[in-house]
Amino acid sequence: MVIWIGALIFLFIEGKIEAHLILNSCHTTWLDLFFKHFTEIGGWIPFIVAGILLLFKWRISVVILLGQLVATLITTPLKRIIRAPRPSVVLSDLGIDFPIVEGVDLHSTLSFPSGHTSAAFAFCLAIALFCPKWWQKLLCLLLAILGGYSRIYLSQHFLDDVLAGALIGVVSILLLIPLVTKIKNYGNKKEKY
């Protein structure tokens, strides 16, 4: 929450465009390659992981899939109602040059909120709920933050889109907490998750 509030304050101080340009200013070939693929932590990766976990840790798999469903059911209607332009459109209209990562198709509409970010946060928080150690939970948080940042790095979203997506992802899992408790306690109490 501290990081989220800090990012929100940064957004208010710098403004939407300037915040994007600052956060998007450090491109390297390695980072381009990394974030081009890492952004899928909010795309197909949760479904692959859930599919694999379904074979031997079905409880985590169910929570991941339900988290993705709830995040999508919140994010998609908001995108369609708000219909905010993406950074590529806004920056181009203002005549501002920005780095473009090769091989990434830049979208033009449905920017707010970030669906990839909501999916990444829902995915990582779902996993964190089953992690017994604090450092594992911290790693999940770091992965979610990197997933959200990847959307800014790739100029697919502004910071406000990502902050809203992160909030939706967290709320999506918090709504499932009663179910998670039942799932964790289902069946053999000695079984490890």
VEXLUMKOL-99614 format. One line per 5 residues: their letters; for each residue x, y, z of N, C-alpha, C, O. Coordinates in nm, 3 decimals, decimal comma, always signed. Layout:
A) X/Y/Z/X/Y/Z/X/Y/Z/X/Y/Z | ...
END
This chain:
MVIWI) +0,082/-0,119/+0,000/+0,000/+0,000/+0,000/+0,087/+0,125/+0,000/+0,053/+0,226/-0,063 | +0,199/+0,119/+0,071/+0,290/+0,233/+0,077/+0,342/+0,266/-0,062/+0,348/+0,383/-0,100 | +0,379/+0,164/-0,138/+0,429/+0,186/-0,274/+0,318/+0,244/-0,362/+0,344/+0,335/-0,441 | +0,196/+0,193/-0,348/+0,083/+0,242/-0,427/+0,057/+0,390/-0,396/+0,038/+0,469/-0,488 | +0,054/+0,426/-0,268/+0,030/+0,565/-0,228/+0,144/+0,654/-0,276/+0,121/+0,766/-0,322
GALIF) +0,268/+0,605/-0,264/+0,383/+0,681/-0,313/+0,374/+0,708/-0,462/+0,403/+0,818/-0,508 | +0,334/+0,607/-0,538/+0,318/+0,623/-0,683/+0,205/+0,720/-0,715/+0,215/+0,797/-0,811 | +0,098/+0,717/-0,637/-0,014/+0,809/-0,658/+0,028/+0,953/-0,630/-0,008/+1,044/-0,705 | +0,105/+0,974/-0,524/+0,157/+1,109/-0,494/+0,248/+1,156/-0,607/+0,240/+1,271/-0,650 | +0,336/+1,067/-0,655/+0,423/+1,099/-0,767/+0,341/+1,140/-0,889/+0,376/+1,236/-0,958
LFIEG) +0,233/+1,068/-0,915/+0,145/+1,100/-1,028/+0,083/+1,238/-1,012/+0,077/+1,315/-1,109 | +0,037/+1,271/-0,894/-0,023/+1,402/-0,870/+0,078/+1,514/-0,882/+0,047/+1,622/-0,933 | +0,200/+1,491/-0,835/+0,304/+1,594/-0,841/+0,350/+1,617/-0,985/+0,360/+1,732/-1,029 | +0,376/+1,510/-1,057/+0,433/+1,522/-1,192/+0,328/+1,538/-1,301/+0,356/+1,599/-1,405 | +0,210/+1,484/-1,280/+0,109/+1,485/-1,386/+0,122/+1,359/-1,471/+0,227/+1,294/-1,474
KIEAH) +0,015/+1,327/-1,539/+0,005/+1,202/-1,615/+0,114/+1,188/-1,722/+0,180/+1,084/-1,730 | +0,132/+1,290/-1,804/+0,227/+1,282/-1,915/+0,370/+1,280/-1,865/+0,449/+1,194/-1,905 | +0,405/+1,374/-1,776/+0,542/+1,382/-1,726/+0,579/+1,257/-1,648/+0,692/+1,208/-1,660 | +0,488/+1,204/-1,568/+0,514/+1,081/-1,493/+0,545/+0,967/-1,589/+0,636/+0,887/-1,566 | +0,468/+0,960/-1,698/+0,492/+0,855/-1,796/+0,630/+0,870/-1,860/+0,704/+0,773/-1,874
LILNS) +0,664/+0,991/-1,898/+0,794/+1,015/-1,963/+0,910/+0,984/-1,869/+1,012/+0,931/-1,913 | +0,896/+1,017/-1,741/+1,002/+0,986/-1,643/+1,016/+0,835/-1,626/+1,127/+0,782/-1,633 | +0,904/+0,767/-1,605/+0,908/+0,622/-1,582/+0,946/+0,544/-1,708/+0,989/+0,429/-1,699 | +0,932/+0,606/-1,823/+0,958/+0,539/-1,950/+1,090/+0,582/-2,012/+1,117/+0,553/-2,128 | +1,173/+0,651/-1,935/+1,292/+0,714/-1,993/+1,417/+0,626/-1,997/+1,515/+0,662/-2,062
CHTTW) +1,417/+0,513/-1,930/+1,538/+0,432/-1,918/+1,526/+0,302/-1,999/+1,495/+0,197/-1,943 | +1,548/+0,311/-2,129/+1,538/+0,192/-2,214/+1,676/+0,139/-2,250/+1,767/+0,215/-2,284 | +1,689/+0,008/-2,244/+1,809/-0,060/-2,293/+1,761/-0,180/-2,375/+1,645/-0,219/-2,365 | +1,848/-0,236/-2,453/+1,812/-0,354/-2,532/+1,770/-0,469/-2,442/+1,673/-0,539/-2,471 | +1,842/-0,489/-2,331/+1,810/-0,598/-2,240/+1,675/-0,576/-2,175/+1,594/-0,668/-2,168
LDLFF) +1,648/-0,453/-2,125/+1,519/-0,424/-2,063/+1,404/-0,434/-2,162/+1,295/-0,480/-2,128 | +1,430/-0,390/-2,286/+1,327/-0,405/-2,390/+1,286/-0,551/-2,405/+1,167/-0,584/-2,407 | +1,384/-0,638/-2,414/+1,358/-0,781/-2,429/+1,289/-0,837/-2,305/+1,193/-0,914/-2,315 | +1,339/-0,799/-2,188/+1,283/-0,849/-2,062/+1,136/-0,810/-2,049/+1,050/-0,897/-2,030 | +1,106/-0,681/-2,058/+0,969/-0,635/-2,035/+0,873/-0,675/-2,147/+0,753/-0,690/-2,123
KHFTE) +0,924/-0,692/-2,267/+0,840/-0,739/-2,378/+0,780/-0,876/-2,345/+0,666/-0,904/-2,382 | +0,856/-0,959/-2,276/+0,807/-1,093/-2,241/+0,750/-1,098/-2,099/+0,652/-1,170/-2,073 | +0,810/-1,023/-2,007/+0,765/-1,028/-1,868/+0,623/-0,975/-1,852/+0,553/-1,013/-1,758 | +0,580/-0,888/-1,940/+0,446/-0,830/-1,933/+0,338/-0,937/-1,936/+0,224/-0,913/-1,896 | +0,373/-1,056/-1,984/+0,276/-1,166/-1,991/+0,243/-1,225/-1,854/+0,160/-1,316/-1,844
IGGWI) +0,307/-1,174/-1,748/+0,266/-1,214/-1,614/+0,122/-1,167/-1,589/+0,055/-1,215/-1,498 | +0,077/-1,074/-1,671/-0,061/-1,030/-1,668/-0,137/-1,072/-1,792/-0,245/-1,020/-1,821 | -0,081/-1,166/-1,865/-0,144/-1,217/-1,987/-0,171/-1,365/-1,976/-0,260/-1,408/-1,902 | -0,093/-1,445/-2,049/-0,116/-1,590/-2,054/-0,048/-1,667/-1,939/-0,087/-1,780/-1,910 | +0,052/-1,609/-1,876/+0,127/-1,681/-1,772/+0,039/-1,731/-1,657/+0,055/-1,846/-1,617
PFIVA) -0,053/-1,651/-1,601/-0,136/-1,705/-1,493/-0,214/-1,831/-1,532/-0,234/-1,920/-1,450 | -0,258/-1,838/-1,656/-0,335/-1,954/-1,701/-0,247/-2,078/-1,719/-0,290/-2,189/-1,690 | -0,125/-2,058/-1,767/-0,030/-2,169/-1,779/+0,005/-2,223/-1,640/+0,004/-2,344/-1,616 | +0,037/-2,132/-1,548/+0,072/-2,172/-1,412/-0,047/-2,243/-1,346/-0,030/-2,347/-1,283 | -0,167/-2,185/-1,360/-0,287/-2,248/-1,302/-0,310/-2,386/-1,361/-0,349/-2,478/-1,289
GILLL) -0,288/-2,402/-1,491/-0,304/-2,532/-1,556/-0,208/-2,636/-1,502/-0,245/-2,750/-1,478 | -0,083/-2,595/-1,482/+0,018/-2,686/-1,427/-0,016/-2,720/-1,281/-0,010/-2,837/-1,241 | -0,052/-2,618/-1,203/-0,084/-2,640/-1,062/-0,210/-2,723/-1,043/-0,227/-2,789/-0,941 | -0,298/-2,720/-1,141/-0,421/-2,798/-1,133/-0,392/-2,946/-1,117/-0,472/-3,020/-1,059 | -0,277/-2,990/-1,167/-0,239/-3,130/-1,161/-0,199/-3,177/-1,021/-0,219/-3,294/-0,987
FKWRI) -0,143/-3,086/-0,939/-0,096/-3,132/-0,809/-0,119/-3,033/-0,694/-0,096/-3,070/-0,579 | -0,162/-2,913/-0,721/-0,194/-2,815/-0,616/-0,320/-2,741/-0,659/-0,318/-2,620/-0,683 | -0,428/-2,815/-0,669/-0,551/-2,762/-0,728/-0,609/-2,643/-0,652/-0,675/-2,559/-0,712 | -0,584/-2,635/-0,522/-0,638/-2,524/-0,443/-0,583/-2,390/-0,493/-0,658/-2,295/-0,514 | -0,452/-2,385/-0,511/-0,390/-2,262/-0,561/-0,441/-2,232/-0,702/-0,470/-2,117/-0,735
SVVIL) -0,453/-2,334/-0,783/-0,502/-2,318/-0,920/-0,641/-2,256/-0,923/-0,667/-2,166/-1,003 | -0,729/-2,304/-0,837/-0,866/-2,251/-0,832/-0,865/-2,103/-0,794/-0,937/-2,023/-0,854 | -0,785/-2,066/-0,696/-0,779/-1,927/-0,652/-0,720/-1,839/-0,763/-0,769/-1,728/-0,787 | -0,617/-1,886/-0,831/-0,559/-1,809/-0,942/-0,665/-1,786/-1,050/-0,684/-1,673/-1,095 | -0,734/-1,891/-1,090/-0,833/-1,879/-1,198/-0,951/-1,790/-1,156/-0,997/-1,709/-1,236
LGQLV) -0,999/-1,805/-1,034/-1,108/-1,720/-0,988/-1,063/-1,574/-0,977/-1,139/-1,482/-1,008 | -0,940/-1,553/-0,933/-0,886/-1,416/-0,927/-0,879/-1,352/-1,065/-0,912/-1,235/-1,080 | -0,837/-1,430/-1,164/-0,833/-1,379/-1,302/-0,973/-1,345/-1,351/-0,994/-1,243/-1,417 | -1,069/-1,430/-1,318/-1,207/-1,408/-1,360/-1,264/-1,281/-1,298/-1,321/-1,198/-1,368 | -1,248/-1,265/-1,167/-1,301/-1,147/-1,099/-1,234/-1,020/-1,150/-1,302/-0,921/-1,176
ATLIT) -1,101/-1,022/-1,167/-1,029/-0,905/-1,218/-1,079/-0,867/-1,358/-1,099/-0,749/-1,387 | -1,100/-0,966/-1,441/-1,149/-0,940/-1,577/-1,291/-0,884/-1,574/-1,324/-0,793/-1,651 | -1,376/-0,938/-1,487/-1,515/-0,892/-1,479/-1,525/-0,748/-1,427/-1,624/-0,679/-1,454 | -1,425/-0,703/-1,355/-1,422/-0,563/-1,310/-1,356/-0,474/-1,414/-1,407/-0,367/-1,446 | -1,243/-0,517/-1,467/-1,163/-0,435/-1,558/-1,229/-0,412/-1,694/-1,234/-0,299/-1,741
TPLKR) -1,280/-0,516/-1,755/-1,331/-0,506/-1,892/-1,446/-0,406/-1,906/-1,441/-0,322/-1,996 | -1,548/-0,411/-1,820/-1,654/-0,310/-1,835/-1,603/-0,167/-1,814/-1,647/-0,075/-1,883 | -1,511/-0,149/-1,718/-1,456/-0,015/-1,696/-1,384/+0,036/-1,819/-1,400/+0,152/-1,857 | -1,304/-0,050/-1,882/-1,233/-0,012/-2,005/-1,332/+0,034/-2,113/-1,311/+0,136/-2,179 | -1,439/-0,041/-2,129/-1,538/-0,012/-2,234/-1,618/+0,114/-2,205/-1,658/+0,185/-2,297
IIRAP) -1,641/+0,142/-2,077/-1,715/+0,263/-2,040/-1,626/+0,387/-2,054/-1,668/+0,488/-2,110 | -1,504/+0,379/-2,002/-1,414/+0,495/-1,998/-1,349/+0,523/-2,133/-1,335/+0,640/-2,171 | -1,311/+0,420/-2,205/-1,253/+0,431/-2,339/-1,138/+0,534/-2,348/-1,133/+0,614/-2,442 | -1,048/+0,530/-2,252/-0,936/+0,624/-2,248/-0,832/+0,590/-2,354/-0,807/+0,472/-2,380 | -0,773/+0,692/-2,416/-0,667/+0,666/-2,515/-0,539/+0,617/-2,449/-0,508/+0,652/-2,334
RPSVV) -0,465/+0,538/-2,523/-0,338/+0,485/-2,475/-0,228/+0,591/-2,489/-0,244/+0,690/-2,560 | -0,115/+0,569/-2,419/-0,004/+0,664/-2,428/+0,043/+0,691/-2,571/+0,077/+0,805/-2,604 | +0,045/+0,589/-2,655/+0,094/+0,610/-2,793/+0,011/+0,715/-2,865/+0,066/+0,794/-2,942 | -0,119/+0,718/-2,843/-0,207/+0,817/-2,907/-0,187/+0,955/-2,845/-0,169/+1,053/-2,917 | -0,191/+0,961/-2,713/-0,179/+1,088/-2,643/-0,045/+1,154/-2,673/-0,039/+1,272/-2,707
LSDLG) +0,063/+1,077/-2,660/+0,196/+1,133/-2,683/+0,217/+1,174/-2,828/+0,277/+1,277/-2,856 | +0,168/+1,094/-2,920/+0,178/+1,129/-3,063/+0,101/+1,256/-3,093/+0,150/+1,343/-3,166 | -0,020/+1,269/-3,039/-0,100/+1,390/-3,059/-0,032/+1,515/-3,004/-0,050/+1,624/-3,058 | +0,046/+1,498/-2,898/+0,120/+1,610/-2,839/+0,255/+1,633/-2,908/+0,326/+1,729/-2,876 | +0,291/+1,546/-3,001/+0,419/+1,558/-3,072/+0,537/+1,518/-2,986/+0,649/+1,565/-3,009
IDFPI) +0,516/+1,434/-2,891/+0,623/+1,390/-2,800/+0,677/+1,255/-2,848/+0,602/+1,159/-2,865 | +0,809/+1,251/-2,868/+0,873/+1,125/-2,904/+0,888/+1,038/-2,780/+0,913/+1,088/-2,670 | +0,872/+0,909/-2,799/+0,886/+0,816/-2,688/+0,944/+0,686/-2,742/+0,925/+0,653/-2,859 | +1,015/+0,611/-2,657/+1,074/+0,485/-2,702/+0,967/+0,382/-2,738/+0,867/+0,367/-2,667 | +0,989/+0,314/-2,847/+0,900/+0,206/-2,889/+0,981/+0,076/-2,889/+1,088/+0,069/-2,950
VEGVD) +0,930/-0,023/-2,821/+0,999/-0,152/-2,813/+0,963/-0,233/-2,938/+0,846/-0,254/-2,970 | +1,067/-0,277/-3,007/+1,047/-0,352/-3,131/+0,967/-0,480/-3,106/+0,994/-0,555/-3,012 | +0,870/-0,503/-3,191/+0,789/-0,623/-3,182/+0,667/-0,609/-3,091/+0,593/-0,706/-3,073 | +0,645/-0,490/-3,033/+0,528/-0,466/-2,948/+0,428/-0,382/-3,025/+0,460/-0,271/-3,067 | +0,309/-0,435/-3,043/+0,202/-0,360/-3,109/+0,139/-0,266/-3,008/+0,085/-0,310/-2,907
LHSTL) +0,146/-0,137/-3,037/+0,090/-0,039/-2,945/-0,060/-0,024/-2,971/-0,103/-0,001/-3,084 | -0,137/-0,038/-2,865/-0,282/-0,023/-2,874/-0,317/+0,125/-2,869/-0,235/+0,208/-2,829 | -0,439/+0,159/-2,910/-0,477/+0,299/-2,915/-0,587/+0,336/-2,815/-0,594/+0,451/-2,772 | -0,672/+0,242/-2,778/-0,782/+0,274/-2,687/-0,789/+0,175/-2,571/-0,708/+0,082/-2,560 | -0,887/+0,197/-2,486/-0,915/+0,111/-2,370/-0,795/+0,104/-2,274/-0,753/-0,004/-2,234
SFPSG) -0,743/+0,220/-2,240/-0,625/+0,227/-2,155/-0,655/+0,213/-2,007/-0,578/+0,152/-1,933 | -0,768/+0,269/-1,962/-0,796/+0,273/-1,819/-0,908/+0,177/-1,782/-1,016/+0,184/-1,841 | -0,885/+0,089/-1,686/-0,762/+0,055/-1,614/-0,681/-0,050/-1,690/-0,729/-0,106/-1,789 | -0,562/-0,077/-1,644/-0,475/-0,175/-1,708/-0,518/-0,318/-1,673/-0,509/-0,360/-1,557 | -0,564/-0,390/-1,772/-0,605/-0,529/-1,752/-0,488/-0,620/-1,720/-0,500/-0,710/-1,636
HTSAA) -0,375/-0,598/-1,787/-0,257/-0,679/-1,757/-0,213/-0,660/-1,611/-0,174/-0,756/-1,544 | -0,219/-0,535/-1,564/-0,178/-0,509/-1,426/-0,274/-0,572/-1,327/-0,231/-0,630/-1,227 | -0,404/-0,562/-1,353/-0,500/-0,624/-1,260/-0,480/-0,775/-1,258/-0,488/-0,837/-1,152 | -0,454/-0,833/-1,373/-0,430/-0,978/-1,380/-0,300/-1,016/-1,308/-0,296/-1,117/-1,238 | -0,195/-0,936/-1,325/-0,066/-0,964/-1,261/-0,079/-0,957/-1,109/-0,027/-1,043/-1,038
FAFCL) -0,147/-0,854/-1,058/-0,162/-0,841/-0,914/-0,252/-0,951/-0,858/-0,224/-1,005/-0,751 | -0,359/-0,984/-0,928/-0,446/-1,093/-0,881/-0,369/-1,224/-0,879/-0,381/-1,302/-0,784 | -0,290/-1,250/-0,982/-0,210/-1,372/-0,992/-0,108/-1,381/-0,879/-0,101/-1,482/-0,808 | -0,031/-1,276/-0,862/+0,075/-1,278/-0,761/+0,020/-1,281/-0,619/+0,076/-1,347/-0,532 | -0,090/-1,209/-0,594/-0,149/-1,212/-0,461/-0,210/-1,348/-0,431/-0,202/-1,396/-0,318
AIALF) -0,270/-1,410/-0,532/-0,325/-1,546/-0,513/-0,215/-1,643/-0,470/-0,235/-1,723/-0,379 | -0,102/-1,634/-0,535/+0,010/-1,721/-0,498/+0,063/-1,685/-0,358/+0,095/-1,773/-0,278 | +0,073/-1,555/-0,330/+0,125/-1,509/-0,200/+0,041/-1,560/-0,084/+0,094/-1,585/+0,024 | -0,088/-1,574/-0,105/-0,175/-1,624/+0,003/-0,137/-1,764/+0,048/-0,163/-1,803/+0,162 | -0,076/-1,840/-0,041/-0,039/-1,978/-0,009/+0,110/-1,992/+0,027/+0,155/-2,101/+0,063
CPKWW) +0,184/-1,883/+0,019/+0,326/-1,887/+0,052/+0,345/-1,873/+0,203/+0,291/-1,781/+0,263 | +0,421/-1,963/+0,264/+0,436/-1,959/+0,410/+0,541/-1,858/+0,459/+0,534/-1,815/+0,574 | +0,635/-1,819/+0,375/+0,745/-1,735/+0,420/+0,728/-1,591/+0,371/+0,676/-1,567/+0,262 | +0,773/-1,496/+0,453/+0,758/-1,355/+0,421/+0,832/-1,317/+0,293/+0,783/-1,236/+0,214 | +0,950/-1,376/+0,270/+1,028/-1,339/+0,152/+0,960/-1,388/+0,024/+0,976/-1,327/-0,082
QKLLC) +0,886/-1,497/+0,034/+0,810/-1,545/-0,083/+0,697/-1,448/-0,116/+0,671/-1,420/-0,233 | +0,632/-1,397/-0,012/+0,526/-1,297/-0,032/+0,584/-1,169/-0,091/+0,524/-1,108/-0,179 | +0,702/-1,130/-0,042/+0,769/-1,010/-0,094/+0,808/-1,028/-0,241/+0,796/-0,935/-0,320 | +0,854/-1,147/-0,276/+0,887/-1,177/-0,415/+0,763/-1,166/-0,504/+0,769/-1,113/-0,615 | +0,650/-1,217/-0,455/+0,525/-1,205/-0,530/+0,488/-1,059/-0,554/+0,445/-1,021/-0,663
LLLAI) +0,506/-0,976/-0,451/+0,479/-0,833/-0,464/+0,571/-0,770/-0,569/+0,526/-0,692/-0,653 | +0,699/-0,803/-0,563/+0,795/-0,750/-0,660/+0,757/-0,790/-0,803/+0,763/-0,707/-0,894 | +0,718/-0,915/-0,823/+0,678/-0,961/-0,956/+0,554/-0,886/-1,005/+0,546/-0,851/-1,122 | +0,458/-0,863/-0,916/+0,338/-0,789/-0,953/+0,373/-0,645/-0,992/+0,322/-0,593/-1,091 | +0,459/-0,581/-0,914/+0,500/-0,444/-0,943/+0,572/-0,437/-1,077/+0,548/-0,346/-1,157
LGGYS) +0,661/-0,532/-1,103/+0,731/-0,536/-1,232/+0,633/-0,558/-1,347/+0,649/-0,502/-1,455 | +0,530/-0,640/-1,322/+0,428/-0,661/-1,424/+0,355/-0,532/-1,456/+0,331/-0,502/-1,573 | +0,320/-0,457/-1,353/+0,255/-0,327/-1,374/+0,349/-0,229/-1,443/+0,309/-0,160/-1,537 | +0,473/-0,223/-1,397/+0,570/-0,132/-1,459/+0,594/-0,167/-1,606/+0,619/-0,078/-1,687 | +0,588/-0,294/-1,639/+0,612/-0,334/-1,779/+0,512/-0,266/-1,873/+0,545/-0,238/-1,989
RIYLS) +0,391/-0,240/-1,824/+0,289/-0,176/-1,908/+0,326/-0,031/-1,937/+0,295/+0,021/-2,044 | +0,392/+0,035/-1,841/+0,439/+0,172/-1,862/+0,563/+0,169/-1,951/+0,574/+0,249/-2,044 | +0,654/+0,078/-1,922/+0,777/+0,066/-2,000/+0,747/+0,046/-2,148/+0,814/+0,102/-2,234 | +0,645/-0,035/-2,177/+0,608/-0,064/-2,315/+0,517/+0,041/-2,376/+0,472/+0,027/-2,490 | +0,488/+0,147/-2,300/+0,397/+0,256/-2,341/+0,259/+0,205/-2,379/+0,195/+0,257/-2,470
QHFLD) +0,214/+0,102/-2,309/+0,078/+0,053/-2,329/-0,019/+0,121/-2,232/-0,139/+0,128/-2,259 | +0,034/+0,172/-2,119/-0,051/+0,235/-2,019/+0,021/+0,350/-1,950/+0,144/+0,356/-1,946 | -0,060/+0,441/-1,895/-0,011/+0,547/-1,808/-0,008/+0,494/-1,664/-0,063/+0,389/-1,634 | +0,058/+0,570/-1,576/+0,069/+0,530/-1,436/-0,069/+0,517/-1,370/-0,091/+0,425/-1,291 | -0,162/+0,607/-1,402/-0,295/+0,597/-1,339/-0,368/+0,470/-1,382/-0,442/+0,412/-1,303
DVLAG) -0,347/+0,426/-1,507/-0,405/+0,300/-1,554/-0,352/+0,182/-1,472/-0,426/+0,091/-1,433 | -0,222/+0,186/-1,446/-0,153/+0,078/-1,374/-0,195/+0,078/-1,226/-0,217/-0,028/-1,168 | -0,205/+0,196/-1,166/-0,247/+0,203/-1,026/-0,389/+0,151/-1,009/-0,418/+0,079/-0,913 | -0,476/+0,186/-1,101/-0,614/+0,135/-1,095/-0,615/-0,016/-1,116/-0,688/-0,088/-1,047 | -0,536/-0,065/-1,210/-0,527/-0,209/-1,235/-0,475/-0,284/-1,113/-0,525/-0,391/-1,080
ALIGV) -0,374/-0,228/-1,046/-0,319/-0,292/-0,926/-0,425/-0,300/-0,817/-0,439/-0,403/-0,752 | -0,499/-0,192/-0,799/-0,605/-0,190/-0,697/-0,713/-0,294/-0,729/-0,760/-0,364/-0,640 | -0,752/-0,303/-0,856/-0,852/-0,401/-0,897/-0,801/-0,543/-0,873/-0,876/-0,628/-0,825 | -0,676/-0,569/-0,906/-0,618/-0,703/-0,885/-0,619/-0,742/-0,739/-0,652/-0,856/-0,705 | -0,583/-0,649/-0,651/-0,581/-0,677/-0,508/-0,723/-0,698/-0,456/-0,749/-0,793/-0,383
VSILL) -0,815/-0,610/-0,495/-0,954/-0,623/-0,452/-1,014/-0,754/-0,501/-1,092/-0,818/-0,430 | -0,978/-0,795/-0,622/-1,030/-0,920/-0,677/-0,997/-1,039/-0,587/-1,080/-1,126/-0,566 | -0,876/-1,041/-0,535/-0,836/-1,151/-0,447/-0,895/-1,133/-0,308/-0,935/-1,231/-0,245 | -0,901/-1,010/-0,258/-0,960/-0,987/-0,126/-1,106/-1,030/-0,123/-1,154/-1,079/-0,020 | -1,177/-1,013/-0,233/-1,316/-1,059/-0,241/-1,325/-1,211/-0,228/-1,429/-1,265/-0,188
LIPLV) -1,216/-1,279/-0,262/-1,214/-1,425/-0,258/-1,161/-1,483/-0,126/-1,157/-1,605/-0,110 | -1,121/-1,397/-0,032/-1,060/-1,444/+0,093/-1,148/-1,547/+0,166/-1,095/-1,649/+0,211 | -1,279/-1,525/+0,180/-1,359/-1,630/+0,247/-1,351/-1,764/+0,175/-1,345/-1,869/+0,239 | -1,351/-1,761/+0,043/-1,340/-1,884/-0,035/-1,201/-1,945/-0,020/-1,188/-2,067/-0,009 | -1,098/-1,861/-0,019/-0,961/-1,910/-0,003/-0,948/-1,983/+0,130/-0,886/-2,088/+0,138
TKIKN) -1,006/-1,927/+0,235/-1,000/-1,991/+0,367/-1,065/-2,128/+0,363/-1,011/-2,224/+0,419 | -1,179/-2,138/+0,298/-1,247/-2,268/+0,287/-1,164/-2,366/+0,203/-1,153/-2,484/+0,236 | -1,106/-2,315/+0,093/-1,025/-2,401/+0,006/-0,902/-2,452/+0,081/-0,867/-2,570/+0,070 | -0,837/-2,364/+0,156/-0,717/-2,404/+0,229/-0,748/-2,510/+0,334/-0,665/-2,596/+0,364 | -0,868/-2,504/+0,390/-0,905/-2,597/+0,497/-0,978/-2,720/+0,445/-1,011/-2,809/+0,524
YGNKK) -1,004/-2,727/+0,316/-1,080/-2,839/+0,260/-0,998/-2,968/+0,264/-0,878/-2,967/+0,236 | -1,062/-3,077/+0,298/-0,996/-3,208/+0,290/-0,897/-3,230/+0,402/-0,919/-3,191/+0,516 | -0,789/-3,293/+0,368/-0,687/-3,333/+0,464/-0,616/-3,210/+0,520/-0,554/-3,135/+0,446 | -0,626/-3,191/+0,651/-0,564/-3,076/+0,717/-0,412/-3,080/+0,710/-0,347/-2,976/+0,721 | -0,355/-3,198/+0,694/-0,210/-3,212/+0,694/-0,150/-3,189/+0,555/-0,028/-3,174/+0,542
EKY) -0,234/-3,187/+0,452/-0,183/-3,170/+0,316/-0,119/-3,033/+0,301/-0,175/-2,933/+0,346 | -0,005/-3,028/+0,238/+0,062/-2,901/+0,214/+0,007/-2,841/+0,085/-0,030/-2,912/-0,008 | +0,001/-2,709/+0,083/-0,054/-2,639/-0,031/+0,056/-2,599/-0,124/+0,030/-2,538/-0,228
END
